C-alpha cells in the first residue's frame, strides 16, 4: 500500500492543487470546492484502503477502486450529506495494493479538468494482478 507521505510527494510532483491525504476518519472535514482528498477508509493495521473524495464545481465525487459506496464517515464529514457521483465497478482486484495509485490517478485527471466519467474509461477494470 502506498503511504500517505508517498501520495503527497507524488501529488506535488504532478502539480495537483488543494490536495491532502487523511489517514483517519477523525481527520475528515467538509470539502471545499475544487479540493482533492485521498482518505483512508479502513484503519485497521496493517491494512488500509485509500479512496478519493473530491468536490469539483460543487459536484461531490467519490472513487473507490473496489467499487464500494462511501462509508458514513465520508458521507457525513466530507460531503455534508450531499449527493455524490461514484463508480460501482471494481478496478482493483483483492490481491492488489494499488488503491492509493488509482485514487491519485483519478485526482490528477480531475485536476486537469477531465470529466469523471471520461477518467473512469481510462482505468483497467480488474486487470491489475499483483
N, C-alpha and C positions, 0 to 999 in steps of 0.2 A: 504494500500500500504506500502510495506517495505521502510524504509527511506534509504537515501544514507549512513548514519552512520551505520545502521544495516547491510547493504550489505557489507561494508568494514570490519566490525568486523567478520562477517561470512566468508568472503573470506580469511581473515587472519587465522582464526581457521581451515579452510580447507587446508591452505598452498598453495593457488593459487598465483603464482609468476607473477609479472608485471601486476597487476590488478588495475584498478581505476574506479571510478564512476563519471560521469559528469552529472550535473543537468540541464545544459543549452546548447543549440546549440552554443552559443558564446564560449564555452569551447572546442568544438570539434577540434581535431588536427589529422594529419595523424597518422595511426597506425604503430608501429614498428613491426618487425617480432616477433612472439610468445608473443603477447600482448593481454590482455583481457580487454575490456572496456564495462561497462554497462552504457548506455546512456538513458537519459530521453527525449523521443521524443515528449511528449505532456506536455507543460509547463504551461498550464492554471491551475489556482488554483481553487479548492483544489485538482484536479485530475491530475495525471501524468501517464506516461506509460514507464516502463523500458524495454529496449531491449538490446541484446548483439551484439556488433560489435567486431570482433577479426580478427587477422591475424596469421595464423599458417603455417609455412614453405612456406611463400609467397602466401598463398591462403587466400583470404578475405572471411569471414564468417559472415552472419547476421542471428540472430534469433529473431523473434517477436512471442510471444505466441498467438497473434491473427492471425498469418499467413500473415501479411501485408508486402509489399515491403518496403525497407528503404526509408525514406524521402530524399529529395535532400541534406539536410544538412549533412547527414551521407555519402551519395554517394560522395559528393564533398570534405568534410573536413576530413572524416576518411578514405575513400577508394581511395581518389585522382582520382575518376572516373574509377577505375579499376573494372573489372568484379568481381562478388562475387557469392557464393553459399548461398542459403537460403532455407526456407521451407514455402510453402503456406498453410499448414494445420493448423487449429485452435486447439491449445492445451487448451487454457483458454476460458471459456465462459464469456459472458458480465457481469455476476453478481459476478465474482471473482476478487480479488485484488492481486493475487499471481504472477504477471508478473515478479517482481524482483527475486522471489524464482526460477521461471522457468529459467530465464536468468542466475542466479548464478549456478543452476544445470548444465546447458549446459556448462558454462565456466569451472566448476570443472571437468566435464568428459573430456572435450577437454584438460585441463591442465594435465590430467593423460595419455594423448596420444591416447585416443579413437578417432575414426573417427566420423566425424559429422553425417553421415548417420546412424551409429550404435547408436549414442546417441539419435537421433530422434525416433528410435524404442522403447526406454525406456520411452517415455513420454506418459501420459494418454489420450491425444486427446479428449478434451471436457468433460472429466469425473469429473472434479472438479466443485462442485456445492456449492459455498459459498454465 
